[in-house]
Amino acid sequence: MHVTAQEIEDRIRNAIPVSHLEIEDHSSGCGENYSIVLVSEAFDGKNTLARHRFVNELLKDELARIHAFSQKTYTPKQWEALLAKVS
């Protein structure tokens, strides 16, 4: 059974506070390849590896059913700084 973007979103939003979340299906709708951008205060004090491990553990059931998954994780402060650079 394939994974939907809604399943990923629900799992994340039910587990941690989310300031911003983007989920992109790179598999043309078949649910096999996702990327996310996730901004949460839950990442404060965690390095990138710890954040990714945290998200991987959170989504372990969904990740077992998909082929590829990539993530970018930011604290709200990092996200604001990134947006300021872009604009």
PDB file with one MODEL, atoms N, CA, C and O in Angstrom:
MODEL        1
ATOM      1  N   MET A   1       0.837  -1.182   0.000  1.00  0.00           N
ATOM      2  CA  MET A   1       0.000   0.000   0.000  1.00  0.00           C
ATOM      3  C   MET A   1       0.882   1.245   0.000  1.00  0.00           C
ATOM      4  O   MET A   1       1.837   1.327   0.772  1.00  0.00           O
ATOM      5  N   HIS A   2       0.575   2.196  -0.845  1.00  0.00           N
ATOM      6  CA  HIS A   2       1.399   3.388  -0.946  1.00  0.00           C
ATOM      7  C   HIS A   2       1.097   4.365   0.190  1.00  0.00           C
ATOM      8  O   HIS A   2       0.073   4.265   0.866  1.00  0.00           O
ATOM      9  N   VAL A   3       2.008   5.301   0.375  1.00  0.00           N
ATOM     10  CA  VAL A   3       1.892   6.311   1.420  1.00  0.00           C
ATOM     11  C   VAL A   3       1.399   7.610   0.781  1.00  0.00           C
ATOM     12  O   VAL A   3       1.847   7.984  -0.302  1.00  0.00           O
ATOM     13  N   THR A   4       0.495   8.278   1.443  1.00  0.00           N
ATOM     14  CA  THR A   4       0.008   9.563   0.939  1.00  0.00           C
ATOM     15  C   THR A   4       0.693  10.712   1.682  1.00  0.00           C
ATOM     16  O   THR A   4       1.174  10.557   2.804  1.00  0.00           O
ATOM     17  N   ALA A   5       0.721  11.854   1.024  1.00  0.00           N
ATOM     18  CA  ALA A   5       1.264  13.056   1.658  1.00  0.00           C
ATOM     19  C   ALA A   5       0.463  13.386   2.911  1.00  0.00           C
ATOM     20  O   ALA A   5       1.022  13.877   3.891  1.00  0.00           O
ATOM     21  N   GLN A   6      -0.825  13.125   2.889  1.00  0.00           N
ATOM     22  CA  GLN A   6      -1.677  13.395   4.052  1.00  0.00           C
ATOM     23  C   GLN A   6      -1.273  12.531   5.242  1.00  0.00           C
ATOM     24  O   GLN A   6      -1.286  13.003   6.379  1.00  0.00           O
ATOM     25  N   GLU A   7      -0.918  11.288   4.998  1.00  0.00           N
ATOM     26  CA  GLU A   7      -0.460  10.411   6.087  1.00  0.00           C
ATOM     27  C   GLU A   7       0.803  10.968   6.730  1.00  0.00           C
ATOM     28  O   GLU A   7       0.930  10.992   7.954  1.00  0.00           O
ATOM     29  N   ILE A   8       1.727  11.412   5.898  1.00  0.00           N
ATOM     30  CA  ILE A   8       2.971  11.991   6.405  1.00  0.00           C
ATOM     31  C   ILE A   8       2.673  13.251   7.204  1.00  0.00           C
ATOM     32  O   ILE A   8       3.190  13.436   8.306  1.00  0.00           O
ATOM     33  N   GLU A   9       1.843  14.109   6.643  1.00  0.00           N
ATOM     34  CA  GLU A   9       1.499  15.345   7.330  1.00  0.00           C
ATOM     35  C   GLU A   9       0.818  15.072   8.670  1.00  0.00           C
ATOM     36  O   GLU A   9       1.171  15.679   9.681  1.00  0.00           O
ATOM     37  N   ASP A  10      -0.136  14.181   8.680  1.00  0.00           N
ATOM     38  CA  ASP A  10      -0.854  13.871   9.914  1.00  0.00           C
ATOM     39  C   ASP A  10       0.090  13.336  10.985  1.00  0.00           C
ATOM     40  O   ASP A  10       0.012  13.736  12.147  1.00  0.00           O
ATOM     41  N   ARG A  11       0.970  12.443  10.596  1.00  0.00           N
ATOM     42  CA  ARG A  11       1.907  11.846  11.559  1.00  0.00           C
ATOM     43  C   ARG A  11       2.797  12.927  12.175  1.00  0.00           C
ATOM     44  O   ARG A  11       3.013  12.944  13.386  1.00  0.00           O
ATOM     45  N   ILE A  12       3.310  13.828  11.333  1.00  0.00           N
ATOM     46  CA  ILE A  12       4.193  14.887  11.823  1.00  0.00           C
ATOM     47  C   ILE A  12       3.430  15.859  12.714  1.00  0.00           C
ATOM     48  O   ILE A  12       3.857  16.153  13.831  1.00  0.00           O
ATOM     49  N   ARG A  13       2.306  16.352  12.220  1.00  0.00           N
ATOM     50  CA  ARG A  13       1.554  17.368  12.974  1.00  0.00           C
ATOM     51  C   ARG A  13       0.991  16.837  14.297  1.00  0.00           C
ATOM     52  O   ARG A  13       0.796  17.610  15.235  1.00  0.00           O
ATOM     53  N   ASN A  14       0.730  15.547  14.382  1.00  0.00           N
ATOM     54  CA  ASN A  14       0.230  14.958  15.625  1.00  0.00           C
ATOM     55  C   ASN A  14       1.337  14.714  16.650  1.00  0.00           C
ATOM     56  O   ASN A  14       1.061  14.450  17.820  1.00  0.00           O
ATOM     57  N   ALA A  15       2.585  14.803  16.206  1.00  0.00           N
ATOM     58  CA  ALA A  15       3.703  14.479  17.092  1.00  0.00           C
ATOM     59  C   ALA A  15       4.472  15.702  17.596  1.00  0.00           C
ATOM     60  O   ALA A  15       4.951  15.709  18.730  1.00  0.00           O
ATOM     61  N   ILE A  16       4.592  16.736  16.758  1.00  0.00           N
ATOM     62  CA  ILE A  16       5.408  17.892  17.137  1.00  0.00           C
ATOM     63  C   ILE A  16       4.735  19.185  16.687  1.00  0.00           C
ATOM     64  O   ILE A  16       3.891  19.169  15.790  1.00  0.00           O
ATOM     65  N   PRO A  17       5.109  20.310  17.310  1.00  0.00           N
ATOM     66  CA  PRO A  17       4.592  21.600  16.835  1.00  0.00           C
ATOM     67  C   PRO A  17       5.247  21.939  15.497  1.00  0.00           C
ATOM     68  O   PRO A  17       6.464  21.829  15.348  1.00  0.00           O
ATOM     69  N   VAL A  18       4.447  22.345  14.545  1.00  0.00           N
ATOM     70  CA  VAL A  18       4.940  22.627  13.193  1.00  0.00           C
ATOM     71  C   VAL A  18       4.707  24.096  12.863  1.00  0.00           C
ATOM     72  O   VAL A  18       3.583  24.592  12.934  1.00  0.00           O
ATOM     73  N   SER A  19       5.790  24.787  12.499  1.00  0.00           N
ATOM     74  CA  SER A  19       5.676  26.178  12.045  1.00  0.00           C
ATOM     75  C   SER A  19       5.461  26.241  10.537  1.00  0.00           C
ATOM     76  O   SER A  19       4.767  27.121  10.027  1.00  0.00           O
ATOM     77  N   HIS A  20       6.074  25.284   9.832  1.00  0.00           N
ATOM     78  CA  HIS A  20       5.974  25.247   8.369  1.00  0.00           C
ATOM     79  C   HIS A  20       6.237  23.818   7.922  1.00  0.00           C
ATOM     80  O   HIS A  20       7.121  23.145   8.453  1.00  0.00           O
ATOM     81  N   LEU A  21       5.465  23.359   6.944  1.00  0.00           N
ATOM     82  CA  LEU A  21       5.645  22.011   6.411  1.00  0.00           C
ATOM     83  C   LEU A  21       5.321  22.009   4.930  1.00  0.00           C
ATOM     84  O   LEU A  21       4.238  22.424   4.516  1.00  0.00           O
ATOM     85  N   GLU A  22       6.268  21.538   4.142  1.00  0.00           N
ATOM     86  CA  GLU A  22       6.056  21.312   2.707  1.00  0.00           C
ATOM     87  C   GLU A  22       6.322  19.834   2.450  1.00  0.00           C
ATOM     88  O   GLU A  22       7.332  19.290   2.894  1.00  0.00           O
ATOM     89  N   ILE A  23       5.425  19.202   1.743  1.00  0.00           N
ATOM     90  CA  ILE A  23       5.595  17.806   1.366  1.00  0.00           C
ATOM     91  C   ILE A  23       5.450  17.721  -0.143  1.00  0.00           C
ATOM     92  O   ILE A  23       4.454  18.177  -0.705  1.00  0.00           O
ATOM     93  N   GLU A  24       6.440  17.140  -0.791  1.00  0.00           N
ATOM     94  CA  GLU A  24       6.389  17.015  -2.243  1.00  0.00           C
ATOM     95  C   GLU A  24       6.528  15.553  -2.650  1.00  0.00           C
ATOM     96  O   GLU A  24       7.459  14.865  -2.230  1.00  0.00           O
ATOM     97  N   ASP A  25       5.598  15.093  -3.466  1.00  0.00           N
ATOM     98  CA  ASP A  25       5.626  13.733  -4.001  1.00  0.00           C
ATOM     99  C   ASP A  25       6.359  13.776  -5.336  1.00  0.00           C
ATOM    100  O   ASP A  25       5.866  14.361  -6.300  1.00  0.00           O
ATOM    101  N   HIS A  26       7.521  13.166  -5.391  1.00  0.00           N
ATOM    102  CA  HIS A  26       8.331  13.153  -6.610  1.00  0.00           C
ATOM    103  C   HIS A  26       8.065  11.913  -7.463  1.00  0.00           C
ATOM    104  O   HIS A  26       8.786  11.646  -8.424  1.00  0.00           O
ATOM    105  N   SER A  27       7.041  11.172  -7.107  1.00  0.00           N
ATOM    106  CA  SER A  27       6.762   9.921  -7.815  1.00  0.00           C
ATOM    107  C   SER A  27       5.495   9.997  -8.649  1.00  0.00           C
ATOM    108  O   SER A  27       4.896   8.967  -8.962  1.00  0.00           O
ATOM    109  N   SER A  28       5.086  11.185  -9.008  1.00  0.00           N
ATOM    110  CA  SER A  28       3.901  11.377  -9.847  1.00  0.00           C
ATOM    111  C   SER A  28       2.637  10.777  -9.230  1.00  0.00           C
ATOM    112  O   SER A  28       1.768  10.268  -9.937  1.00  0.00           O
ATOM    113  N   GLY A  29       2.553  10.846  -7.917  1.00  0.00           N
ATOM    114  CA  GLY A  29       1.327  10.416  -7.256  1.00  0.00           C
ATOM    115  C   GLY A  29       1.277   8.986  -6.773  1.00  0.00           C
ATOM    116  O   GLY A  29       0.279   8.586  -6.172  1.00  0.00           O
ATOM    117  N   CYS A  30       2.312   8.198  -7.010  1.00  0.00           N
ATOM    118  CA  CYS A  30       2.237   6.799  -6.583  1.00  0.00           C
ATOM    119  C   CYS A  30       2.699   6.596  -5.145  1.00  0.00           C
ATOM    120  O   CYS A  30       2.598   5.486  -4.623  1.00  0.00           O
ATOM    121  N   GLY A  31       3.206   7.646  -4.491  1.00  0.00           N
ATOM    122  CA  GLY A  31       3.548   7.556  -3.088  1.00  0.00           C
ATOM    123  C   GLY A  31       4.814   6.802  -2.765  1.00  0.00           C
ATOM    124  O   GLY A  31       4.918   6.200  -1.697  1.00  0.00           O
ATOM    125  N   GLU A  32       5.784   6.821  -3.670  1.00  0.00           N
ATOM    126  CA  GLU A  32       7.031   6.083  -3.470  1.00  0.00           C
ATOM    127  C   GLU A  32       8.236   6.967  -3.187  1.00  0.00           C
ATOM    128  O   GLU A  32       9.281   6.462  -2.776  1.00  0.00           O
ATOM    129  N   ASN A  33       8.117   8.277  -3.396  1.00  0.00           N
ATOM    130  CA  ASN A  33       9.281   9.156  -3.286  1.00  0.00           C
ATOM    131  C   ASN A  33       8.825  10.531  -2.798  1.00  0.00           C
ATOM    132  O   ASN A  33       8.143  11.260  -3.519  1.00  0.00           O
ATOM    133  N   TYR A  34       9.208  10.875  -1.574  1.00  0.00           N
ATOM    134  CA  TYR A  34       8.795  12.146  -0.981  1.00  0.00           C
ATOM    135  C   TYR A  34       9.983  12.955  -0.507  1.00  0.00           C
ATOM    136  O   TYR A  34      11.026  12.412  -0.142  1.00  0.00           O
ATOM    137  N   SER A  35       9.802  14.268  -0.520  1.00  0.00           N
ATOM    138  CA  SER A  35      10.736  15.162   0.156  1.00  0.00           C
ATOM    139  C   SER A  35       9.910  16.100   1.022  1.00  0.00           C
ATOM    140  O   SER A  35       8.773  16.437   0.691  1.00  0.00           O
ATOM    141  N   ILE A  36      10.504  16.519   2.142  1.00  0.00           N
ATOM    142  CA  ILE A  36       9.806  17.445   3.022  1.00  0.00           C
ATOM    143  C   ILE A  36      10.740  18.576   3.431  1.00  0.00           C
ATOM    144  O   ILE A  36      11.961  18.425   3.478  1.00  0.00           O
ATOM    145  N   VAL A  37      10.124  19.703   3.721  1.00  0.00           N
ATOM    146  CA  VAL A  37      10.773  20.811   4.416  1.00  0.00           C
ATOM    147  C   VAL A  37       9.951  20.994   5.676  1.00  0.00           C
ATOM    148  O   VAL A  37       8.745  21.232   5.609  1.00  0.00           O
ATOM    149  N   LEU A  38      10.603  20.883   6.825  1.00  0.00           N
ATOM    150  CA  LEU A  38       9.902  20.904   8.101  1.00  0.00           C
ATOM    151  C   LEU A  38      10.558  21.904   9.039  1.00  0.00           C
ATOM    152  O   LEU A  38      11.764  21.853   9.279  1.00  0.00           O
ATOM    153  N   VAL A  39       9.753  22.804   9.560  1.00  0.00           N
ATOM    154  CA  VAL A  39      10.222  23.807  10.512  1.00  0.00           C
ATOM    155  C   VAL A  39       9.482  23.577  11.824  1.00  0.00           C
ATOM    156  O   VAL A  39       8.251  23.575  11.863  1.00  0.00           O
ATOM    157  N   SER A  40      10.248  23.382  12.899  1.00  0.00           N
ATOM    158  CA  SER A  40       9.628  23.122  14.190  1.00  0.00           C
ATOM    159  C   SER A  40      10.534  23.559  15.330  1.00  0.00           C
ATOM    160  O   SER A  40      11.757  23.434  15.256  1.00  0.00           O
ATOM    161  N   GLU A  41       9.918  24.071  16.379  1.00  0.00           N
ATOM    162  CA  GLU A  41      10.668  24.405  17.583  1.00  0.00           C
ATOM    163  C   GLU A  41      11.185  23.148  18.270  1.00  0.00           C
ATOM    164  O   GLU A  41      12.063  23.234  19.128  1.00  0.00           O
ATOM    165  N   ALA A  42      10.658  21.987  17.910  1.00  0.00           N
ATOM    166  CA  ALA A  42      11.146  20.717  18.465  1.00  0.00           C
ATOM    167  C   ALA A  42      12.601  20.461  18.075  1.00  0.00           C
ATOM    168  O   ALA A  42      13.264  19.624  18.689  1.00  0.00           O
ATOM    169  N   PHE A  43      13.103  21.165  17.070  1.00  0.00           N
ATOM    170  CA  PHE A  43      14.481  20.982  16.614  1.00  0.00           C
ATOM    171  C   PHE A  43      15.480  21.866  17.342  1.00  0.00           C
ATOM    172  O   PHE A  43      16.686  21.726  17.139  1.00  0.00           O
ATOM    173  N   ASP A  44      15.005  22.773  18.185  1.00  0.00           N
ATOM    174  CA  ASP A  44      15.912  23.642  18.936  1.00  0.00           C
ATOM    175  C   ASP A  44      16.899  22.786  19.726  1.00  0.00           C
ATOM    176  O   ASP A  44      16.504  21.858  20.432  1.00  0.00           O
ATOM    177  N   GLY A  45      18.186  23.108  19.597  1.00  0.00           N
ATOM    178  CA  GLY A  45      19.221  22.388  20.327  1.00  0.00           C
ATOM    179  C   GLY A  45      19.664  21.079  19.708  1.00  0.00           C
ATOM    180  O   GLY A  45      20.546  20.413  20.251  1.00  0.00           O
ATOM    181  N   LYS A  46      19.075  20.692  18.586  1.00  0.00           N
ATOM    182  CA  LYS A  46      19.453  19.448  17.908  1.00  0.00           C
ATOM    183  C   LYS A  46      20.236  19.774  16.641  1.00  0.00           C
ATOM    184  O   LYS A  46      19.894  20.708  15.915  1.00  0.00           O
ATOM    185  N   ASN A  47      21.284  19.002  16.378  1.00  0.00           N
ATOM    186  CA  ASN A  47      22.003  19.185  15.117  1.00  0.00           C
ATOM    187  C   ASN A  47      21.231  18.496  13.991  1.00  0.00           C
ATOM    188  O   ASN A  47      20.234  17.817  14.238  1.00  0.00           O
ATOM    189  N   THR A  48      21.690  18.671  12.778  1.00  0.00           N
ATOM    190  CA  THR A  48      20.974  18.135  11.608  1.00  0.00           C
ATOM    191  C   THR A  48      20.794  16.626  11.690  1.00  0.00           C
ATOM    192  O   THR A  48      19.709  16.118  11.407  1.00  0.00           O
ATOM    193  N   LEU A  49      21.831  15.910  12.068  1.00  0.00           N
ATOM    194  CA  LEU A  49      21.732  14.452  12.152  1.00  0.00           C
ATOM    195  C   LEU A  49      20.680  14.031  13.180  1.00  0.00           C
ATOM    196  O   LEU A  49      19.887  13.125  12.924  1.00  0.00           O
ATOM    197  N   ALA A  50      20.676  14.681  14.330  1.00  0.00           N
ATOM    198  CA  ALA A  50      19.689  14.355  15.366  1.00  0.00           C
ATOM    199  C   ALA A  50      18.266  14.663  14.891  1.00  0.00           C
ATOM    200  O   ALA A  50      17.330  13.925  15.201  1.00  0.00           O
ATOM    201  N   ARG A  51      18.111  15.742  14.149  1.00  0.00           N
ATOM    202  CA  ARG A  51      16.792  16.089  13.603  1.00  0.00           C
ATOM    203  C   ARG A  51      16.313  15.029  12.629  1.00  0.00           C
ATOM    204  O   ARG A  51      15.167  14.585  12.688  1.00  0.00           O
ATOM    205  N   HIS A  52      17.199  14.628  11.735  1.00  0.00           N
ATOM    206  CA  HIS A  52      16.826  13.637  10.720  1.00  0.00           C
ATOM    207  C   HIS A  52      16.500  12.293  11.359  1.00  0.00           C
ATOM    208  O   HIS A  52      15.549  11.622  10.958  1.00  0.00           O
ATOM    209  N   ARG A  53      17.282  11.908  12.340  1.00  0.00           N
ATOM    210  CA  ARG A  53      16.983  10.659  13.047  1.00  0.00           C
ATOM    211  C   ARG A  53      15.631  10.745  13.746  1.00  0.00           C
ATOM    212  O   ARG A  53      14.864   9.783  13.752  1.00  0.00           O
ATOM    213  N   PHE A  54      15.349  11.896  14.331  1.00  0.00           N
ATOM    214  CA  PHE A  54      14.067  12.124  15.011  1.00  0.00           C
ATOM    215  C   PHE A  54      12.904  11.965  14.029  1.00  0.00           C
ATOM    216  O   PHE A  54      11.931  11.271  14.325  1.00  0.00           O
ATOM    217  N   VAL A  55      13.002  12.602  12.867  1.00  0.00           N
ATOM    218  CA  VAL A  55      11.946  12.521  11.855  1.00  0.00           C
ATOM    219  C   VAL A  55      11.841  11.097  11.304  1.00  0.00           C
ATOM    220  O   VAL A  55      10.737  10.587  11.108  1.00  0.00           O
ATOM    221  N   ASN A  56      12.972  10.461  11.057  1.00  0.00           N
ATOM    222  CA  ASN A  56      12.955   9.082  10.559  1.00  0.00           C
ATOM    223  C   ASN A  56      12.255   8.149  11.543  1.00  0.00           C
ATOM    224  O   ASN A  56      11.493   7.271  11.139  1.00  0.00           O
ATOM    225  N   GLU A  57      12.515   8.341  12.827  1.00  0.00           N
ATOM    226  CA  GLU A  57      11.854   7.514  13.841  1.00  0.00           C
ATOM    227  C   GLU A  57      10.355   7.811  13.882  1.00  0.00           C
ATOM    228  O   GLU A  57       9.533   6.903  14.008  1.00  0.00           O
ATOM    229  N   LEU A  58      10.021   9.073  13.776  1.00  0.00           N
ATOM    230  CA  LEU A  58       8.626   9.491  13.783  1.00  0.00           C
ATOM    231  C   LEU A  58       7.848   8.869  12.613  1.00  0.00           C
ATOM    232  O   LEU A  58       6.691   8.477  12.762  1.00  0.00           O
ATOM    233  N   LEU A  59       8.498   8.788  11.459  1.00  0.00           N
ATOM    234  CA  LEU A  59       7.850   8.289  10.236  1.00  0.00           C
ATOM    235  C   LEU A  59       8.260   6.855   9.881  1.00  0.00           C
ATOM    236  O   LEU A  59       8.135   6.448   8.726  1.00  0.00           O
ATOM    237  N   LYS A  60       8.743   6.097  10.848  1.00  0.00           N
ATOM    238  CA  LYS A  60       9.305   4.775  10.532  1.00  0.00           C
ATOM    239  C   LYS A  60       8.314   3.859   9.818  1.00  0.00           C
ATOM    240  O   LYS A  60       8.709   3.117   8.918  1.00  0.00           O
ATOM    241  N   ASP A  61       7.046   3.893  10.195  1.00  0.00           N
ATOM    242  CA  ASP A  61       6.063   3.026   9.527  1.00  0.00           C
ATOM    243  C   ASP A  61       5.860   3.442   8.072  1.00  0.00           C
ATOM    244  O   ASP A  61       5.759   2.596   7.184  1.00  0.00           O
ATOM    245  N   GLU A  62       5.801   4.753   7.836  1.00  0.00           N
ATOM    246  CA  GLU A  62       5.616   5.259   6.473  1.00  0.00           C
ATOM    247  C   GLU A  62       6.878   5.025   5.633  1.00  0.00           C
ATOM    248  O   GLU A  62       6.787   4.656   4.462  1.00  0.00           O
ATOM    249  N   LEU A  63       8.044   5.238   6.228  1.00  0.00           N
ATOM    250  CA  LEU A  63       9.300   5.072   5.475  1.00  0.00           C
ATOM    251  C   LEU A  63       9.526   3.619   5.071  1.00  0.00           C
ATOM    252  O   LEU A  63      10.192   3.352   4.070  1.00  0.00           O
ATOM    253  N   ALA A  64       8.990   2.700   5.821  1.00  0.00           N
ATOM    254  CA  ALA A  64       9.127   1.279   5.476  1.00  0.00           C
ATOM    255  C   ALA A  64       8.364   0.936   4.202  1.00  0.00           C
ATOM    256  O   ALA A  64       8.612  -0.102   3.587  1.00  0.00           O
ATOM    257  N   ARG A  65       7.432   1.806   3.803  1.00  0.00           N
ATOM    258  CA  ARG A  65       6.580   1.527   2.645  1.00  0.00           C
ATOM    259  C   ARG A  65       6.908   2.377   1.423  1.00  0.00           C
ATOM    260  O   ARG A  65       6.216   2.287   0.409  1.00  0.00           O
ATOM    261  N   ILE A  66       7.952   3.201   1.502  1.00  0.00           N
ATOM    262  CA  ILE A  66       8.298   4.029   0.344  1.00  0.00           C
ATOM    263  C   ILE A  66       9.726   3.745  -0.103  1.00  0.00           C
ATOM    264  O   ILE A  66      10.507   3.119   0.615  1.00  0.00           O
ATOM    265  N   HIS A  67      10.047   4.213  -1.288  1.00  0.00           N
ATOM    266  CA  HIS A  67      11.351   3.948  -1.888  1.00  0.00           C
ATOM    267  C   HIS A  67      12.387   5.002  -1.504  1.00  0.00           C
ATOM    268  O   HIS A  67      13.530   4.660  -1.202  1.00  0.00           O
ATOM    269  N   ALA A  68      12.004   6.275  -1.511  1.00  0.00           N
ATOM    270  CA  ALA A  68      12.965   7.347  -1.256  1.00  0.00           C
ATOM    271  C   ALA A  68      12.330   8.460  -0.435  1.00  0.00           C
ATOM    272  O   ALA A  68      11.151   8.778  -0.586  1.00  0.00           O
ATOM    273  N   PHE A  69      13.155   9.050   0.448  1.00  0.00           N
ATOM    274  CA  PHE A  69      12.677  10.123   1.317  1.00  0.00           C
ATOM    275  C   PHE A  69      13.840  11.063   1.608  1.00  0.00           C
ATOM    276  O   PHE A  69      14.923  10.628   2.001  1.00  0.00           O
ATOM    277  N   SER A  70      13.604  12.349   1.411  1.00  0.00           N
ATOM    278  CA  SER A  70      14.614  13.342   1.784  1.00  0.00           C
ATOM    279  C   SER A  70      13.957  14.417   2.626  1.00  0.00           C
ATOM    280  O   SER A  70      12.758  14.672   2.517  1.00  0.00           O
ATOM    281  N   GLN A  71      14.762  15.038   3.463  1.00  0.00           N
ATOM    282  CA  GLN A  71      14.204  16.022   4.373  1.00  0.00           C
ATOM    283  C   GLN A  71      15.173  17.173   4.602  1.00  0.00           C
ATOM    284  O   GLN A  71      16.393  17.006   4.609  1.00  0.00           O
ATOM    285  N   LYS A  72      14.582  18.341   4.789  1.00  0.00           N
ATOM    286  CA  LYS A  72      15.303  19.522   5.238  1.00  0.00           C
ATOM    287  C   LYS A  72      14.575  19.980   6.488  1.00  0.00           C
ATOM    288  O   LYS A  72      13.364  20.199   6.468  1.00  0.00           O
ATOM    289  N   THR A  73      15.316  20.124   7.572  1.00  0.00           N
ATOM    290  CA  THR A  73      14.718  20.463   8.853  1.00  0.00           C
ATOM    291  C   THR A  73      15.357  21.733   9.397  1.00  0.00           C
ATOM    292  O   THR A  73      16.575  21.903   9.349  1.00  0.00           O
ATOM    293  N   TYR A  74      14.515  22.620   9.913  1.00  0.00           N
ATOM    294  CA  TYR A  74      14.975  23.911  10.416  1.00  0.00           C
ATOM    295  C   TYR A  74      14.258  24.265  11.715  1.00  0.00           C
ATOM    296  O   TYR A  74      13.133  23.832  11.966  1.00  0.00           O
ATOM    297  N   THR A  75      14.939  25.062  12.528  1.00  0.00           N
ATOM    298  CA  THR A  75      14.268  25.699  13.654  1.00  0.00           C
ATOM    299  C   THR A  75      13.553  26.924  13.085  1.00  0.00           C
ATOM    300  O   THR A  75      13.892  27.371  11.989  1.00  0.00           O
ATOM    301  N   PRO A  76      12.584  27.471  13.794  1.00  0.00           N
ATOM    302  CA  PRO A  76      11.928  28.687  13.289  1.00  0.00           C
ATOM    303  C   PRO A  76      12.923  29.829  13.036  1.00  0.00           C
ATOM    304  O   PRO A  76      12.784  30.565  12.059  1.00  0.00           O
ATOM    305  N   LYS A  77      13.906  29.973  13.896  1.00  0.00           N
ATOM    306  CA  LYS A  77      14.913  31.032  13.728  1.00  0.00           C
ATOM    307  C   LYS A  77      15.735  30.807  12.448  1.00  0.00           C
ATOM    308  O   LYS A  77      15.987  31.756  11.705  1.00  0.00           O
ATOM    309  N   GLN A  78      16.148  29.579  12.190  1.00  0.00           N
ATOM    310  CA  GLN A  78      16.893  29.268  10.971  1.00  0.00           C
ATOM    311  C   GLN A  78      16.035  29.512   9.734  1.00  0.00           C
ATOM    312  O   GLN A  78      16.527  30.017   8.725  1.00  0.00           O
ATOM    313  N   TRP A  79      14.762  29.158   9.810  1.00  0.00           N
ATOM    314  CA  TRP A  79      13.844  29.332   8.681  1.00  0.00           C
ATOM    315  C   TRP A  79      13.676  30.812   8.353  1.00  0.00           C
ATOM    316  O   TRP A  79      13.709  31.200   7.185  1.00  0.00           O
ATOM    317  N   GLU A  80      13.496  31.635   9.380  1.00  0.00           N
ATOM    318  CA  GLU A  80      13.373  33.077   9.169  1.00  0.00           C
ATOM    319  C   GLU A  80      14.625  33.644   8.528  1.00  0.00           C
ATOM    320  O   GLU A  80      14.534  34.478   7.628  1.00  0.00           O
ATOM    321  N   ALA A  81      15.790  33.205   8.978  1.00  0.00           N
ATOM    322  CA  ALA A  81      17.054  33.666   8.397  1.00  0.00           C
ATOM    323  C   ALA A  81      17.186  33.236   6.940  1.00  0.00           C
ATOM    324  O   ALA A  81      17.666  34.003   6.105  1.00  0.00           O
ATOM    325  N   LEU A  82      16.764  32.018   6.637  1.00  0.00           N
ATOM    326  CA  LEU A  82      16.800  31.533   5.255  1.00  0.00           C
ATOM    327  C   LEU A  82      15.883  32.331   4.363  1.00  0.00           C
ATOM    328  O   LEU A  82      16.265  32.690   3.249  1.00  0.00           O
ATOM    329  N   LEU A  83      14.682  32.618   4.827  1.00  0.00           N
ATOM    330  CA  LEU A  83      13.738  33.416   4.042  1.00  0.00           C
ATOM    331  C   LEU A  83      14.247  34.835   3.833  1.00  0.00           C
ATOM    332  O   LEU A  83      14.026  35.427   2.776  1.00  0.00           O
ATOM    333  N   ALA A  84      14.926  35.380   4.833  1.00  0.00           N
ATOM    334  CA  ALA A  84      15.473  36.737   4.708  1.00  0.00           C
ATOM    335  C   ALA A  84      16.560  36.790   3.648  1.00  0.00           C
ATOM    336  O   ALA A  84      16.688  37.796   2.950  1.00  0.00           O
ATOM    337  N   LYS A  85      17.338  35.738   3.514  1.00  0.00           N
ATOM    338  CA  LYS A  85      18.393  35.663   2.490  1.00  0.00           C
ATOM    339  C   LYS A  85      17.806  35.614   1.085  1.00  0.00           C
ATOM    340  O   LYS A  85      18.341  36.212   0.152  1.00  0.00           O
ATOM    341  N   VAL A  86      16.703  34.896   0.951  1.00  0.00           N
ATOM    342  CA  VAL A  86      16.077  34.674  -0.352  1.00  0.00           C
ATOM    343  C   VAL A  86      15.395  35.954  -0.869  1.00  0.00           C
ATOM    344  O   VAL A  86      15.398  36.225  -2.070  1.00  0.00           O
ATOM    345  N   SER A  87      14.820  36.726   0.043  1.00  0.00           N
ATOM    346  CA  SER A  87      14.069  37.917  -0.398  1.00  0.00           C
ATOM    347  C   SER A  87      14.921  39.152  -0.478  1.00  0.00           C
ATOM    348  O   SER A  87      14.425  40.222  -0.833  1.00  0.00           O
TER     349      SER A  87
ENDMDL
END
